[in-house]
Amino acid sequence: MSRSIAAAFAALLACLLVACSTATPRPSPAARVPVVLISVDGFRADDLTPERTPHLYRLARAGVRAQGMTPSYPSLTFPNHYTLVTGLRPDRHGLVQNTMRDPQLGRFSLHDREAVANAAWWGGEPIWVAAEKAGMPTATMFWPGSEAKIGGVQPQRWYEFSYDVPIDVRVDRVLGWLAEPEATRPRLVTLYFEQLDKTAHEFGPDSHEAHAMLARLDRAIGRLADTLRARGQLDAVNLVIVSDHGMAAVPPGQVVALEDMVSFEDAEPVTDGQSVGFAPRPGREAAAERRLLGRHAHYQCWRKHELPARWHYGRHPRVPAIVCQMDEGWDAKPREAIARRPNRTRGSHGYDPALPSMRALFVAHGPAFRRGAVLPAFDNVHVYPLLARLLGVREAPNDGSIAPLLPALADNG
């Protein structure tokens, strides 16, 4: 063989090796096992008990549970649900709040159907996009982000979110998908319940109403598991059950009027609630900062680039120039909204993710998981690498790591 032919052969071999190393990995046999990702919005980690949630607790005892899962900042619904499926913190995937402003896109609200369906708001690559690209059918019974064509891809089956779809209908739809033959059965399914969050907001997380709703959702998940068990599928499906954040009680009167925080002539409120954002008006920046920055009786305010480093927040252009974090158990609302509030304890989240009350749920059960494992609390960015491993797809760039969850896996090599 001549030197030139040998060199050409070596170059060709090197190219083939590079192509093999960068190609999307073929799904492993484990990837044929369906993954069902379930979220119970607002479920506090310490509500997982044999008395309050016997069905979930039974799944946890036969599988894996964490002592808690720390949400990303801010501890709100859309930012954290999207973090769970992308592994990116809100400051990176762009869903920095439930309500946002963008110079090009305008205003985002979780109740705005047009904005929710606009892929330009959603950064990163959610797990269903990776699965669909790998040829795996996916189906979402609601999930933030699933109504938009992110990267031009949507779940094969998805639904526009509606509060009116009953709990049992949602469960039956998922059970129907899992009953399909392997050729059409989704490899990834999501199931979302907002009812506990809604009830705890209205009556408080420790109210009779919240406990009753918790029990109702526990029974629904129990029915899902019992039906799979009767079909012989419970040990052939990987269930990952999470929440986006916890919930804290807000006693009557523990609310600050936005108008008392700063003059609206100096700064415009962008968000209210618990993580409160202000945009100083042009030429009034110094006045707004004098009034807002620093520690106050029930909150503290920072310039966006000076927020606590552990929150990993403040770089994205959608984050307001000044962010005020309310103390646990306190809200900030417009005065007119305060006047309409009932005089009773209610519930809120959006507080410092490190607080025990903000800790979220994590339970997993199925052939991929050990039995009876209990994990220390971990950050919710690590759920995405777990989902990618269960499906056998390559991870998109993310802020998580599979390492904290390796002790939960039956094969943790």
N, C-alpha and C positions, 0 to 999 in steps of 0.2 A: 504494500500500500504506500503510495507516494505521500510525502509530507503534506502537500496541499489537500489531498483527499482525506487524510487523517485529521487535519485541522477542521475541515468542513464537517466531518462526522462528529467530532467532539463538540462543535458549536451546535449542531442539530440535537445532540443528546442533551446538552445544557438547556436548550430551549424547551425540550420536552419535559425535563425535570422541573423547570420553573413553572411551566403550564400546569403540571400535576400538583405542584405545591400551592398554586393560587386558585385552582378551580374550586367551585363550590362543592363541598363534600357530599357524597351520596348519602342519603338517609340510612342510618343504621337500622337493624331489625327493631330496636326499641322505638324508633320513630313511628312504627306502625301502631303503637299503643296510643290511643287518643289522649290528649291533654285537655282537661276541663279546668279553666281558670274562673273562679267564682269570687265576686266581691260583695261583701255586705257593708255598704257605706256607713261609716260612723261607728263601727264595732270596736269597742275598747278591748285591749288585750286582756284585762283582768275580768272581763265578763265571760270568758271561757271557763265555765265551772260545771261540774256534774249536776248542780241544782238548776242553774239558769239555762244551760245549753247542753242537755244530756246527749243529743244526737251528734252534735259537733264534737263533744268531749269524747264520745266513743270512737269517732274517726281518728281523733288526735291520739288516743291511747293505743290504737292499732297502727298508727303511722307516726307522724312527726308533728311536733308543735314547737313554736318559739316562745320564749318568755315575753316577747314583744317584738314589734317591728317599728323602727323609727321612721316616720315620714320625712320627706324632703320639705325644705322651706319654700313657700309657705304651706302650712299643713291644711290645705284646702283640696276640694274634690277633683277638679279637672287637672291641676298640676300633678297631683300624686297618682291618679289613675294612669296618666300618660307616662309618668316615670316608671311605673310598674311594668309597662309593656315595651319601653324603649331602653331602660337602664340609664337614661340621661336625667340629670337634675333639671328642674324647671328653668334655671338660668341658662341652660344649654339647649333644651328642646323648644323653648319659646313660649310655652303655656305658663307664663309667670304668675298668673292669677286667674280666678274665675271671670274677672272683668278686666279688660286691657285696652290700651290704645296703641296704635301703630301708625307712624307717619304716612305710610303708603296704603295700608289696609283699612284704616279707620278704627272703629270700635268693635271689640269682641265681648259678647256676653254668652254665657252658657245657655240662655233662653233664645238666642238669635239663631234661627235655623240656617239662614244664609251664611253667617259667619262660621258656624259649627261645621258646615259642609265644605268650607273653603280650605283646600289643602295648604294654601300659603301660610296659614297660621301654625301648621303642625310641622315642627322640625324632627329630625331623626328618622329612624325606621322602626315602626312598631313590629312586634313579633309576627303578626299575621301577614305582613308584607314579605318577610323572609320565608315564611312557610309557603305562601302562594308561589313565590319565585322558585321554590324547590319542588313545586308540583304537588304540594299537599293542600287539599281543600280545607278551607276554614269557614267558621260560622260564628257570628256574634249575636247573642241575645242581649244587645246593648253593651257599649263601652265607649268612653270618650275617645274620639279620633276615628272610630269605625265608620262614621258617616261621610268621611272625606276620602277622596282618591289620593292617598299619600304616595308620592312617587309613581302616580298613575295606577296604583293598585288598591283595591278594596277587598275585604273578605268576600268569598264566593257568595255567602248568604249573610245579609245584615238587615237590621231594622232601624228605622228612624225612632229615636227614643220617645216614649210616651208613658206618662205616669198612669195612664188608664189601663195598661196591660196588667192583669192580675198576677199575683205571685205564682199561683198554680199553673196558669197558662205558660208562663216563662219556663217553669220546670218541665212541663209536658213537652214543650217544643224542644228542649235540650234532650230529653229522653227519646223523643222521636228521631232526632239526628243520630243518636248513639245506637239506635236500633237498626239503622240502615246497613245494607251489605258493605263489606270493606271497600268496594270500588267507589262508593259515593260517600261513605261515612266521613265526616270531618275529622282531620287529625288534631285540629285546635278548635276548641269551643270556648266562648266566654259567656258568662251569666252574671248579670248585675242586678242588685237589689238596693234601691234608694230609700225604702220605707222606714228603716230604723233611724237613719239620719234625719229624715223629715220629722218623725215623731219626737226624737230627742231634742231637736231644735225647738219644737213647740212647747214641750212639757218638761224638759230637763232629762238628762241621762239616767237619773235614779228614780224617775217617776213610775207609777204603776203602768201608765200608757207605754212608756219605753220598754219596760220589762215584758209587757204583754206582746209587743211587736217583736222583741228579741226571741221570745218563745215561739212565736208564729213562724218566723224565718228559720229557726232551728228545726222545727217540724218539717218545713219545706225541704231543707237540705237532707234531713233524715229520710224523707220519702224518696228523694232522688237516690240516695245511697241504698235504701232498702229495695227499690225497684231494680237497680243494677245488680244487687246481690241475688235477687230472685232469678234474674236472667243469667247468672253466672259471669257477670261483667265487672263486678266491683273490684276484683283483683286483676282486671285486665284494662283498667282505665286509671290514669294518673290524675288525681284531684289535687288542685292547689287552691286553697281557700284563704282569702286575704281581706283586709280592709284598707282604706286609703288613709285613715287617721282615726284618732279616738274622739272623745267629746268631754267637755268640762261644763259644770253647772255654772249658770250666771244668775245670781240672786236678783230679786227685784231692785231696781234703782241703780244697779251697777252698770251704768252706761254713760258715756261722755258725748256731749253734742259736738259734732264737727265744727260748728260755728264758734264754739268756745276754744277750739284748738288753735285756730288761726283765722284772721280776717280773710274772707273770700276775695277781697280786693287785692290781697297779697299773693294768695295761692289758691288754686282750684283743686278740689278733691277729685282724685281719679278712682280710688277704691275706698270703701268703708268696711266696717266690721271689726277685724282683729289685726290684720296686716293692712295698714292704712297708708295709701299713697297720695302724695300731693305734688302738683306741678306748679312751681312758682310762676307768677305772671311776669312777662318781660319787663325788666326794669325794677321789679319788686323782689328780686332774689334775696337781697340782703335783709330786707324786712321780714320775709318769710322765714329765713334761717334763724334770725334773732328770736322769733316767736316759737319756732318749732324745735330746733335742735336741742338735744340733751335730754336729761331725765325730768319727768313730770310726775304728778301724783300717781297716775295709773297707767302710764305708758312712757316709752322712750323713743326718740326720733334720731335718725342718722341721714347724712347724705348717702346716696345709694352705694357709692364706692367705699364707704367707711363702715358698712354693716359688719357684724361679727363674722369672722372668717369661717367659723364652723357651719354657717348657714349656706355657704357656697352660692351666694346670691348678690346681685347688684351689677353684673357686667352687661346683661342683655339690654338693648335699647328700649325694650318695652317696660322695664322696671321704672317706676316714677322716680323723679330726681330726689325726693325725700320720702323715706319710708318710716312710719311710726308703728312700733309693735306694742299692742295692748298687753297689759298684765293678765295672767290667767283669771278668768271669771269676769272680765270687763269687755264691753263692746264700745265701738264708736259709731254713731249713726247721726243722720241729719235730725234736727230738732223736730221736724214734722213727723218723722218716722217714730221717734221716741214717744211722741204723744199718742200714737196708736198702739203701743205695746201693752199687752195685758199685764196686770200687776201680779205676776207669778214668776217662779223660777223657770228659766228656759235653759237651753244648751247651746254652746258654741264651740267651734274649733278654729284653727288658724293661729293658735298660740305657738310659743317656742316648741319645736319638735322634740326637744329633750325632756319635756315634762312627762311624767308618768301618765297623765290623763290623755296625752296625745298618742300614746303607743297604740299601734294597730295590731290586727290579728294576722297570724300565719299558722296554717294547718296544712299538712300534705299527707296524702294516702294513696297507695297504689304500688304496682310492682317495682317501681324505681326507688322506693323509699324503705328505709329501715323501719322496724316496729318499735314503738316506745321511745323514740329518740326525742330529747328535749334540747333545743338550741338556745344559747344566749341571745339576747336581743341583737338585731342587726339592722343596718340601713336598708330601706326598701329598694335602692338601686340594684341590689344583688339578686332580686327576683328575676330580672330579665335574663342574666346568664344561665340561671337554672332552667327557664323555659326553653332557651336555645338548646341546652344540653338534652333536655327531655325529648325535643323534637328532632335532634340531630342536624340542626342547621347552624351555619356559621354566624357568629355574633357580628352585628354592626358595631361601629365605635360606640362605646358606652362608658359610664362611670362606675360600673359595678364589677364584681368578681365572684366567681363560683366558690372561692375558698371558704367563706363563712358557712356555706351550705353543704360542703362535701361530707361532713359528719352525718348528714341526713340521708345520704344516698346509700342504697344497698351495694352498689358497685361504685366506690368512691376513688377508684384509681385514676 
